Amino acid sequence: MRKGDVLAMSYSNEENKKISKNVKNKSKEQQSELKEKDSGYLLRMSHAPKIGEGESIGQLIPLVFFTVAVMIIVRLVIFSRPMDEFFWWPGAGEHMLDFFSYGKMVAILICGALVALMLLYRVFTQSLAIKKSFIYIPMLVYTLFVILSHIFSDYREFARLGANERFEGTFVLIVYMLVLFYAINTINSKRDVKIIIFAVAGISIPLGLIGVSQFTGNDFFQTQLGGMMISPRGFWGQLGELRFLFDGQIYQTVYNPNYVSFYLTLLIPIFGFLLVHSIMKGDKLRTKIIWGIVLALALINLVGSASIGGALGLGITTIAAFALFGKRLVTVWRKPLIILLAIAIPIMIGLGHYEWFPKIFDTVASTVNVPTQTQEQTADVQTTGGEATSRGARSYIDFMTVEPEEDTVRISVDGNEMLFWLHFDIWPNLTMFDADGNPLHMAPWEEGDFLRINDERFEAISFLLTEDSFGEPAFIIVTDDIQAWRFVQTWEGLSFINDLGHTLELRRAEGIGFANNLNFGSGRGYIWSRTFPMMRDTLFIGHGADTFTVFFPHYDYIGRYNLGWNVNLIIDKPHNMYMHMAVGTGGVSMLAFLILLGFYFVQSAKIYRRRKIEEFHEFAGLGIFLGVIGFSTAAMVNDSSVSVMPLFYGLLGTGIAINIMLKREQGEEKQ
């Protein structure tokens, strides 16, 4: 072999080694790039956009509609539902009216169907991507127990749609989780975040103006135009008779002043921090003014709603903001902070002294069981038959029991016990005894009057011996000249009959806690004390979504009487979102939801405390984080509803998606 050939072969071998090495390096780079590309995903199909690449606008439409449009729906709907089996329901017939909840429920279910179709479209077009997140685990557990609670519910028909005037049933709860999943995996870019936030801000302006009209006594829905917008044409002739439960208060389109303050605790931190961003960035004056107006309207409506839940949520949000970002607030963001305070303080002081501050003071006083002069309105609990009467005008009924076979009624008022023994064989006739067996006698009376007892211990009691509409003997006890307690003779013996004509056992409900402070939180002490025993039965699986009102002890007429309420009040919610979950879908579902929130809080705190916050999506994410803290705090004294939860889940999903984006950006910066 020639020398030249040897050199050529040597050179060729070296080239081959270099080429082989380059191929291996390139292969490793490609594998590394592919691994990096998919490291943030559980699943990513070939045509799915990456984090940082926005979805098409069409993919965002169901999410925008769910988050901002559902809450503005107000429309008269006539629906049918059998309610005859419930002794506490006052309706005559199955046809009912609804303005604020039924239409929202339908819209939520339509959004759920659209989201499901969008996800299927992504599967078939190979554009589905599922980001990695621990948060899916509590979401799945929550959804599983919503379904299990429905399957094992004794009231599946009721649980399917939920309680009247609420309609937050099984299907709606499942859609909440579906849309949350969709939001996390749809919001990928800064543009997507802006679309959601601008939509929320945009809808807040007309909602705020409606609230101002209600606060000033010029409710838009009471005008001819407003009434026509929310009623079918066939009802336009009756618009002059249109009145809502919270007439004269700020209820916007969400039915209840409590719900107004509830959702505003979520939005105010977002608007506040976006105003900070606008000032720090040096936006045009017009942009700063717009964010200032949006924030001011939200604050006016929160204070004007005069709900304690809003004060609680906003207070905890403020504490969290200073605890986590206090140094930045008083240094880097000092100028915007001063402007924020200049907007907030005059509104709070100027409007708060009307109702908000007195209610805050009353709530603090009720916490330590101090009598108060004013009470927060309790009309957000469904009522039948009149307003609640002042507690101070009433005696305290220790108990009232019926012995059907002995034809006796035993009653104790303010610690003084007595017995009525009815003699149906020689009607009308009775004998009365005190607790020691001493006979009691009737006081002088005039014909037609109720009879009274000639003993000052029982001066709060009067009674009447009469007949019912069928000519059967009937006995009526009246306490404090306020409440009539009716008893009739049935084939089972003497029975109590409520104001709606149903016979049932008259008994006190079991209570846990708040024994000496049932008025805590405008009667929440009473409701919670009766809810705790219900929760013992639903530690694992609940009674079914939104079935709280079915299982609440409505037979506890004496408890409601002693509280100063109309005895026929229907308690359809516990005024605590977490208790509502525990009763409806079980303790496990409530725990899963709390873990979901806890994970989001920890993740957000880690991201925002370490990050230099400068861009719009960063300020939006920080605002959502603090807003969710306020919302979840206010949830301890408020209930979930179809009016506010779509906004919550839409923004929670946006916040989680922003966190994933920021973690991705942090990873790229390290590289």
matplotlib code that plots the C-alpha trace (Angstrom):
import matplotlib.pyplot as plt

x = [0.0, 1.3, 2.1, -0.5, -3.2, -2.3, -2.6, -5.9, -7.3, -6.1, -7.7, -10.9, -11.1, -10.6, -13.4, -15.7, -15.0, -15.7, -18.9, -20.0, -19.3, -21.2, -24.2, -24.2, -23.9, -26.7, -28.9, -28.3, -29.2, -32.4, -33.3, -32.5, -34.6, -37.4, -37.2, -37.2, -40.1, -42.3, -41.0, -43.9, -46.6, -48.3, -49.4, -48.7, -49.8, -48.0, -49.9, -50.5, -49.2, -46.3, -46.4, -46.0, -47.9, -51.5, -54.5, -56.7, -59.3, -62.1, -60.7, -60.9, -64.6, -66.2, -63.8, -64.5, -68.3, -68.1, -66.0, -67.7, -71.0, -72.7, -72.9, -74.7, -77.6, -80.9, -84.1, -87.5, -87.9, -90.9, -90.1, -91.8, -90.6, -92.5, -92.0, -95.1, -93.0, -91.3, -93.4, -91.5, -92.1, -94.8, -95.5, -99.0, -98.3, -95.2, -94.8, -92.2, -90.5, -86.8, -84.8, -81.2, -80.2, -82.0, -80.7, -77.2, -77.4, -78.4, -75.6, -73.1, -74.2, -74.0, -70.4, -69.6, -70.8, -68.8, -65.7, -66.1, -66.5, -63.4, -61.4, -62.6, -61.7, -58.2, -57.9, -59.0, -56.8, -53.8, -53.7, -54.4, -51.8, -52.1, -49.7, -48.1, -49.7, -50.3, -53.6, -55.3, -55.3, -57.5, -59.7, -60.2, -60.9, -63.4, -65.2, -65.3, -67.0, -69.5, -70.5, -70.5, -72.6, -75.1, -75.2, -75.9, -78.2, -81.7, -82.7, -81.0, -83.6, -83.1, -79.3, -79.2, -80.2, -79.8, -82.1, -84.6, -83.2, -79.7, -79.5, -75.9, -76.4, -74.3, -74.0, -72.9, -70.2, -68.8, -68.7, -66.8, -64.0, -64.1, -63.8, -61.0, -59.1, -59.8, -58.6, -55.3, -54.6, -55.9, -54.3, -50.7, -49.6, -49.5, -52.2, -54.5, -54.1, -55.0, -58.1, -59.4, -58.5, -59.8, -63.1, -63.5, -62.7, -65.0, -68.0, -67.2, -68.1, -71.8, -72.2, -70.8, -73.1, -76.1, -75.0, -74.7, -78.2, -79.5, -77.6, -79.1, -82.6, -82.8, -82.6, -82.1, -84.2, -87.1, -87.2, -89.3, -86.3, -84.6, -87.8, -88.4, -84.8, -85.2, -88.8, -90.6, -93.0, -96.0, -95.0, -94.4, -97.8, -96.9, -93.6, -95.0, -95.5, -91.9, -90.1, -87.0, -86.1, -83.3, -85.0, -83.1, -79.8, -76.9, -77.5, -76.4, -77.2, -76.1, -79.3, -77.8, -75.7, -73.6, -72.7, -71.7, -69.1, -68.1, -67.0, -65.6, -63.1, -61.7, -61.6, -60.4, -56.8, -56.6, -57.8, -55.6, -52.4, -53.2, -53.4, -50.0, -48.7, -50.1, -48.5, -45.2, -45.0, -45.9, -49.0, -51.0, -53.1, -56.3, -55.3, -54.5, -57.9, -59.7, -58.1, -58.8, -62.5, -62.8, -61.3, -63.4, -66.6, -65.7, -65.0, -68.2, -70.2, -68.4, -68.9, -72.4, -73.4, -72.7, -71.8, -69.5, -68.0, -66.5, -64.9, -63.5, -62.1, -60.6, -59.1, -57.3, -56.2, -54.6, -52.8, -51.6, -50.3, -48.3, -47.0, -45.8, -44.9, -44.7, -41.2, -42.0, -45.3, -43.6, -40.5, -40.8, -44.6, -44.9, -46.3, -49.0, -49.8, -50.5, -52.8, -54.6, -55.2, -56.3, -59.0, -60.0, -60.0, -62.6, -64.9, -64.7, -65.2, -67.7, -70.0, -69.1, -70.6, -74.1, -74.3, -70.9, -69.2, -72.2, -72.5, -68.8, -69.1, -72.2, -70.5, -67.5, -69.9, -71.9, -68.6, -68.3, -72.0, -72.7, -76.2, -76.3, -78.6, -78.5, -78.7, -77.5, -80.4, -81.4, -83.7, -81.2, -82.7, -85.9, -89.0, -92.6, -95.1, -93.6, -90.6, -88.5, -89.5, -87.2, -85.8, -86.2, -90.0, -90.1, -89.9, -87.6, -89.2, -87.1, -89.2, -92.6, -93.5, -96.6, -97.7, -100.2, -101.6, -102.1, -103.5, -101.1, -98.8, -95.9, -94.3, -91.6, -91.2, -88.3, -87.7, -91.3, -92.8, -96.5, -98.8, -102.0, -104.2, -106.9, -110.2, -111.6, -114.4, -116.1, -114.7, -114.0, -112.3, -108.8, -106.9, -103.6, -100.7, -97.4, -94.1, -94.9, -98.4, -100.2, -103.4, -103.4, -106.5, -107.7, -107.7, -110.9, -111.7, -114.2, -116.0, -113.9, -110.6, -107.8, -107.7, -104.9, -103.5, -104.0, -100.3, -97.6, -95.1, -97.1, -98.2, -96.5, -98.9, -102.5, -104.6, -107.8, -110.0, -111.7, -112.3, -110.5, -112.1, -113.4, -115.2, -112.5, -111.2, -108.2, -106.1, -104.0, -101.2, -100.0, -96.7, -96.0, -99.1, -96.8, -96.7, -99.6, -98.8, -101.6, -102.6, -105.3, -106.7, -105.7, -106.1, -102.7, -103.7, -102.9, -100.5, -98.8, -99.7, -97.5, -98.7, -98.6, -101.1, -98.6, -98.7, -95.3, -93.4, -92.6, -89.0, -85.8, -82.9, -79.5, -77.0, -73.2, -71.5, -72.8, -75.2, -74.9, -74.4, -76.8, -77.0, -73.3, -72.8, -76.5, -77.8, -74.9, -74.3, -77.7, -77.3, -73.8, -74.8, -77.5, -75.1, -72.3, -74.5, -75.4, -71.7, -71.1, -73.2, -71.3, -67.6, -67.0, -69.9, -72.4, -76.2, -76.0, -75.0, -77.0, -79.3, -78.5, -82.1, -83.5, -81.6, -81.6, -83.8, -86.7, -88.8, -86.8, -89.5, -88.7, -85.1, -86.0, -88.6, -86.1, -83.7, -86.4, -86.9, -90.2, -90.6, -91.3, -88.0, -86.5, -82.7, -81.4, -77.7, -75.3, -73.6, -70.3, -69.1, -67.0, -69.9, -72.1, -69.5, -69.2, -73.0, -73.7, -70.7, -68.9, -66.0, -63.5, -64.6, -64.3, -60.8, -59.8, -61.0, -58.9, -55.9, -56.4, -56.5, -53.5, -51.4, -52.2, -51.4, -48.0, -47.0, -48.0, -46.3, -43.0, -43.2, -44.2, -42.0, -38.9, -39.8, -39.2, -42.8, -42.9, -45.1, -48.9, -49.3, -47.2, -49.3, -52.4, -51.2, -50.3, -53.7, -55.5, -53.4, -54.4, -57.9, -58.4, -57.0, -59.7, -62.4, -61.6, -61.6, -65.0, -66.3, -66.2, -69.3, -70.7, -72.1, -71.1, -73.6, -74.0, -73.7, -70.1, -68.4, -67.9, -65.9, -63.9, -63.1, -62.3, -59.8, -58.4, -57.6, -56.1, -53.9, -52.7, -51.9, -50.0, -48.0, -47.0, -46.0, -43.8, -42.2, -41.3, -39.9, -37.8, -36.4, -35.5, -33.8, -31.6, -30.5]
y = [0.0, 3.4, 6.1, 8.4, 5.8, 5.3, 9.0, 9.2, 6.3, 8.0, 11.3, 9.5, 7.7, 11.0, 12.6, 9.7, 10.0, 13.8, 13.2, 10.5, 12.7, 15.6, 13.3, 12.0, 15.6, 16.7, 13.8, 14.6, 18.2, 17.2, 14.8, 17.5, 20.0, 17.5, 16.7, 20.4, 20.9, 18.4, 18.8, 21.1, 18.7, 15.5, 15.2, 17.3, 16.4, 17.3, 20.5, 21.8, 25.3, 25.7, 27.7, 31.3, 30.7, 31.8, 29.7, 31.0, 33.6, 31.1, 28.7, 31.5, 32.4, 29.8, 30.7, 34.4, 33.8, 31.6, 34.0, 37.3, 36.9, 34.3, 36.6, 39.4, 37.1, 38.2, 36.8, 35.7, 32.0, 29.9, 26.4, 23.4, 21.3, 18.9, 20.2, 18.8, 16.2, 19.0, 20.2, 23.5, 24.6, 27.2, 27.1, 26.3, 24.1, 23.2, 26.3, 28.8, 32.0, 32.8, 35.8, 35.4, 31.8, 29.5, 31.3, 31.4, 27.6, 27.0, 29.2, 27.3, 24.0, 25.3, 26.5, 23.1, 21.5, 23.9, 23.3, 19.6, 20.0, 22.2, 19.5, 16.9, 19.1, 19.4, 15.6, 15.1, 17.8, 16.7, 20.1, 18.9, 19.8, 19.0, 21.0, 19.3, 20.4, 18.7, 20.6, 18.1, 15.5, 17.5, 18.5, 14.8, 13.9, 16.7, 15.7, 12.1, 12.8, 15.2, 12.2, 9.7, 12.0, 12.2, 8.5, 7.7, 10.7, 10.1, 13.2, 12.7, 14.7, 17.6, 17.3, 17.2, 20.9, 22.1, 24.1, 26.6, 30.1, 28.6, 25.9, 24.9, 21.1, 18.2, 19.1, 22.7, 21.5, 19.2, 22.0, 24.2, 21.6, 21.1, 24.8, 25.2, 22.4, 24.1, 27.5, 26.1, 24.4, 27.2, 30.3, 30.1, 33.7, 37.2, 38.0, 35.4, 36.9, 40.4, 39.1, 37.6, 40.5, 43.2, 41.3, 41.1, 44.9, 45.7, 43.9, 45.4, 48.9, 48.3, 46.1, 48.9, 51.5, 49.2, 48.9, 52.7, 53.1, 50.6, 52.4, 55.8, 54.4, 54.5, 50.7, 50.2, 47.0, 48.9, 51.2, 50.4, 49.6, 47.5, 45.5, 44.9, 43.6, 40.9, 39.9, 38.1, 40.3, 38.7, 40.2, 43.7, 44.8, 43.9, 45.7, 48.2, 45.4, 44.1, 44.1, 42.2, 40.8, 43.3, 46.3, 49.4, 47.6, 46.9, 43.5, 44.2, 41.1, 38.6, 38.6, 39.3, 42.1, 39.4, 38.0, 41.5, 42.0, 38.3, 38.6, 42.1, 40.8, 38.8, 41.7, 44.7, 43.4, 42.7, 46.2, 47.7, 46.0, 46.8, 50.4, 50.1, 48.5, 51.3, 54.0, 52.2, 51.6, 55.2, 54.4, 57.2, 59.2, 57.9, 54.3, 55.2, 57.0, 54.0, 51.6, 54.2, 54.4, 50.6, 50.3, 53.1, 51.6, 48.3, 49.9, 51.9, 48.8, 46.8, 49.4, 50.2, 46.5, 46.8, 43.1, 42.0, 39.2, 41.9, 43.7, 40.4, 39.3, 42.7, 43.0, 39.6, 40.5, 43.7, 41.9, 39.2, 41.9, 43.7, 40.4, 39.1, 42.3, 45.0, 46.1, 46.6, 48.4, 51.0, 51.4, 50.4, 50.9, 53.8, 56.3, 54.0, 52.9, 56.6, 56.9, 53.7, 55.0, 58.4, 56.5, 54.0, 56.0, 58.7, 56.0, 53.9, 56.8, 58.6, 55.7, 53.3, 55.3, 54.7, 51.0, 49.3, 50.5, 50.0, 46.4, 45.8, 47.1, 45.0, 41.8, 42.4, 42.9, 39.8, 37.8, 38.5, 38.3, 42.0, 43.2, 45.5, 48.2, 47.2, 43.8, 42.8, 42.0, 38.4, 38.4, 36.5, 33.5, 32.6, 33.6, 32.9, 35.1, 38.4, 40.0, 38.8, 40.4, 42.0, 39.4, 41.8, 41.6, 37.9, 35.5, 32.5, 29.2, 26.5, 23.7, 22.7, 19.1, 17.1, 13.7, 12.5, 9.6, 11.6, 14.7, 17.0, 19.9, 20.7, 24.1, 26.0, 29.8, 31.7, 28.7, 28.4, 25.0, 24.1, 21.5, 21.7, 18.6, 18.7, 16.9, 16.0, 13.9, 17.0, 19.6, 22.4, 21.7, 21.5, 21.4, 23.2, 22.4, 24.0, 22.0, 21.0, 19.6, 22.6, 23.5, 26.7, 28.8, 31.0, 34.8, 36.7, 37.0, 38.4, 36.4, 36.3, 36.9, 34.4, 32.9, 33.7, 32.1, 33.8, 33.5, 36.2, 33.4, 32.6, 36.1, 35.6, 32.7, 32.9, 30.1, 29.3, 26.3, 26.1, 23.8, 23.4, 23.8, 20.2, 20.8, 18.8, 20.1, 22.5, 24.1, 27.2, 28.6, 32.1, 33.3, 37.0, 37.8, 37.1, 33.5, 31.0, 27.3, 25.1, 21.6, 19.4, 16.0, 13.4, 9.6, 9.4, 11.7, 15.3, 16.7, 20.0, 21.5, 24.2, 27.3, 25.5, 22.8, 20.0, 17.9, 17.0, 16.4, 19.6, 19.3, 21.2, 20.5, 19.4, 22.1, 22.2, 25.4, 29.0, 28.0, 31.4, 33.4, 32.2, 35.8, 35.7, 37.0, 38.0, 34.6, 32.5, 31.2, 29.5, 28.2, 26.9, 25.3, 23.3, 22.5, 20.9, 17.9, 17.5, 17.4, 14.4, 12.3, 13.5, 13.1, 10.9, 11.2, 14.1, 14.1, 15.4, 18.7, 21.7, 19.6, 21.5, 22.9, 19.4, 18.2, 21.3, 20.8, 23.0, 21.5, 23.6, 26.3, 27.0, 27.7, 30.2, 31.8, 32.3, 33.9, 36.5, 35.1, 34.2, 30.6, 29.6, 30.9, 28.5, 28.0, 27.1, 27.6, 27.7, 31.1, 29.2, 27.8, 25.1, 23.8, 23.8, 21.5, 19.3, 18.7, 18.5, 16.6, 15.4, 16.1, 14.6, 16.9, 19.9, 18.7, 18.3, 21.8, 23.2, 21.3, 22.8, 26.3, 25.5, 24.3, 27.5, 29.7, 28.1, 28.0, 31.7, 32.9, 31.2, 32.7, 36.3, 36.8, 36.0, 37.7, 41.2, 42.1, 44.4, 43.1, 43.1, 39.4, 39.4, 42.1, 40.3, 37.1, 38.8, 40.4, 37.1, 35.5, 38.1, 38.2, 34.4, 34.8, 37.4, 35.4, 32.2, 34.1, 35.7, 32.2, 31.5, 33.7, 33.5, 30.8, 29.7, 30.5, 30.4, 34.2, 34.4, 31.0, 31.1, 34.3, 32.7, 29.5, 31.4, 33.7, 30.8, 29.0, 32.1, 32.5, 28.9, 29.3, 32.5, 30.7, 28.0, 30.6, 32.4, 29.1, 28.5, 32.0, 31.5, 28.2, 30.0, 32.8, 30.3, 28.8]
z = [0.0, -0.9, 1.6, 0.1, 0.5, 4.1, 4.8, 2.9, 5.0, 8.2, 7.2, 6.3, 9.7, 11.6, 9.5, 10.2, 13.9, 13.9, 11.9, 14.3, 17.2, 15.7, 15.0, 18.6, 20.0, 17.7, 18.7, 22.4, 21.8, 20.0, 22.8, 25.4, 23.4, 23.1, 26.8, 27.7, 25.3, 27.0, 30.6, 31.5, 30.2, 31.2, 27.6, 24.5, 21.1, 17.9, 17.0, 20.5, 21.2, 23.7, 26.9, 25.7, 22.5, 22.7, 21.7, 19.0, 20.1, 19.5, 22.1, 24.7, 24.0, 26.2, 29.0, 28.7, 28.6, 31.6, 33.6, 32.9, 31.1, 33.3, 36.3, 34.4, 33.3, 34.9, 33.3, 34.5, 34.1, 35.0, 36.0, 37.5, 40.4, 42.8, 46.4, 48.2, 50.1, 52.2, 55.2, 55.2, 51.6, 51.3, 47.6, 46.4, 43.3, 41.4, 39.2, 40.4, 39.2, 39.2, 38.0, 39.2, 39.3, 36.9, 33.8, 35.1, 35.7, 32.2, 30.9, 33.0, 31.6, 28.1, 28.8, 30.1, 26.9, 24.8, 26.8, 26.4, 22.6, 22.5, 24.3, 21.9, 19.0, 20.4, 20.6, 17.0, 15.7, 17.7, 19.5, 23.1, 25.7, 29.5, 31.6, 34.6, 37.9, 41.3, 41.4, 39.2, 42.1, 44.5, 41.5, 40.6, 44.2, 44.5, 41.3, 42.3, 45.6, 43.9, 41.7, 44.6, 46.7, 43.9, 43.3, 47.0, 47.6, 48.8, 46.8, 43.4, 41.5, 43.9, 43.8, 40.0, 39.7, 43.3, 45.6, 44.4, 44.0, 44.1, 41.4, 42.2, 41.7, 40.7, 37.0, 37.8, 40.3, 37.7, 35.1, 37.6, 37.7, 33.9, 33.2, 35.8, 33.9, 30.6, 31.9, 33.2, 29.8, 27.5, 28.9, 27.6, 26.8, 28.0, 25.4, 26.8, 30.3, 29.0, 27.2, 30.4, 32.7, 30.3, 29.9, 33.7, 34.0, 31.2, 32.7, 36.1, 34.9, 34.0, 37.1, 39.2, 37.7, 38.3, 41.9, 42.2, 40.8, 43.5, 46.2, 45.3, 45.2, 41.4, 40.7, 37.0, 37.1, 38.6, 35.5, 32.5, 30.3, 32.9, 33.7, 30.0, 29.6, 32.2, 31.6, 28.8, 26.7, 28.4, 31.8, 30.5, 31.7, 35.3, 35.5, 37.9, 40.5, 40.1, 43.5, 44.5, 47.9, 48.4, 47.1, 48.2, 48.6, 46.2, 44.7, 41.1, 39.0, 41.6, 43.7, 47.2, 48.7, 50.4, 47.0, 45.7, 48.4, 48.1, 44.5, 44.9, 47.5, 44.5, 42.0, 44.1, 44.6, 40.9, 39.9, 42.6, 41.4, 37.8, 38.7, 40.4, 37.2, 35.1, 37.3, 37.5, 33.8, 33.0, 30.9, 29.4, 31.8, 30.2, 31.1, 34.7, 35.0, 33.6, 36.2, 38.9, 37.9, 37.8, 41.3, 42.7, 41.4, 42.9, 46.3, 46.2, 45.6, 48.3, 50.9, 49.8, 50.0, 53.7, 54.0, 56.7, 54.5, 52.2, 55.2, 56.4, 53.0, 52.2, 55.7, 55.4, 51.8, 53.1, 55.9, 53.4, 51.0, 53.7, 55.2, 51.9, 50.0, 52.7, 51.8, 48.2, 49.0, 51.1, 48.9, 45.2, 45.0, 47.5, 45.0, 43.6, 47.2, 48.1, 45.1, 46.0, 49.6, 48.2, 46.3, 49.0, 52.2, 51.2, 49.8, 52.9, 55.3, 53.1, 52.6, 55.4, 58.2, 56.8, 57.4, 56.9, 60.0, 62.3, 61.0, 61.5, 65.1, 65.7, 64.4, 66.6, 69.5, 68.7, 68.7, 72.4, 72.9, 73.6, 72.7, 69.7, 68.4, 64.7, 63.1, 59.6, 57.4, 57.5, 54.5, 52.4, 54.0, 52.3, 54.3, 54.4, 56.1, 57.3, 58.7, 61.6, 64.9, 67.4, 69.8, 72.7, 72.5, 73.1, 76.0, 75.8, 75.2, 76.9, 75.3, 74.0, 73.7, 72.8, 74.3, 71.6, 73.6, 76.8, 75.0, 76.8, 75.8, 78.1, 77.8, 79.6, 79.2, 80.8, 83.1, 84.2, 83.2, 82.9, 81.5, 79.4, 79.7, 77.0, 77.6, 74.1, 75.5, 77.0, 74.6, 75.0, 78.4, 79.8, 83.1, 83.7, 86.2, 87.0, 87.3, 90.9, 90.0, 91.4, 89.4, 87.4, 86.8, 84.0, 84.5, 83.9, 80.3, 77.8, 75.1, 71.9, 73.7, 74.1, 77.5, 79.9, 83.1, 86.4, 87.3, 86.5, 85.8, 82.6, 81.6, 78.2, 77.4, 76.1, 74.5, 72.8, 72.6, 69.2, 66.2, 62.9, 59.4, 59.6, 63.0, 64.9, 68.3, 68.0, 70.6, 70.0, 72.3, 71.6, 73.0, 73.6, 71.5, 68.5, 67.5, 67.4, 68.0, 66.7, 67.9, 66.4, 67.3, 64.7, 64.5, 66.1, 69.0, 69.7, 67.0, 66.3, 62.9, 61.3, 59.6, 56.2, 57.4, 57.9, 61.1, 62.5, 65.8, 67.6, 68.9, 69.4, 67.0, 68.2, 68.4, 68.8, 69.9, 70.1, 72.8, 74.5, 71.2, 68.6, 67.3, 66.3, 62.8, 62.3, 63.3, 61.8, 65.2, 65.2, 61.6, 62.2, 65.6, 63.7, 60.8, 62.8, 63.7, 60.0, 59.1, 61.3, 58.9, 55.8, 56.9, 53.8, 51.3, 51.3, 51.0, 47.4, 45.9, 47.2, 49.4, 52.5, 52.8, 52.6, 55.6, 57.7, 60.8, 59.8, 62.5, 64.9, 65.1, 68.8, 68.0, 65.3, 67.5, 70.3, 67.8, 66.9, 63.4, 61.7, 62.6, 59.0, 57.7, 55.2, 55.8, 52.4, 53.0, 56.0, 55.2, 55.0, 51.7, 53.3, 55.5, 52.5, 50.7, 53.7, 53.9, 50.2, 48.7, 51.9, 54.1, 51.7, 48.9, 51.2, 52.2, 48.5, 47.8, 50.7, 49.5, 46.0, 47.5, 49.8, 46.9, 44.9, 47.8, 48.5, 44.8, 44.4, 47.5, 46.4, 42.9, 43.7, 46.8, 44.8, 41.6, 40.4, 39.3, 36.3, 33.5, 33.2, 33.6, 36.7, 38.4, 37.2, 38.7, 42.0, 42.2, 41.5, 44.2, 46.8, 45.5, 46.0, 49.6, 50.3, 48.5, 50.4, 53.7, 52.9, 52.0, 55.8, 56.1, 52.6, 50.3, 46.9, 44.2, 40.4, 40.5, 41.7, 41.4, 37.6, 38.0, 40.8, 38.9, 35.7, 37.6, 39.7, 36.5, 35.1, 38.2, 38.0, 34.3, 35.0, 37.7, 35.2, 32.7, 35.3, 36.4, 32.8, 32.4, 35.6, 34.1, 30.9, 32.8, 34.7, 31.4]

ax = plt.figure().add_subplot(projection="3d")
ax.plot(x, y, z, "-o")
ax.set_aspect("equal")
plt.show()
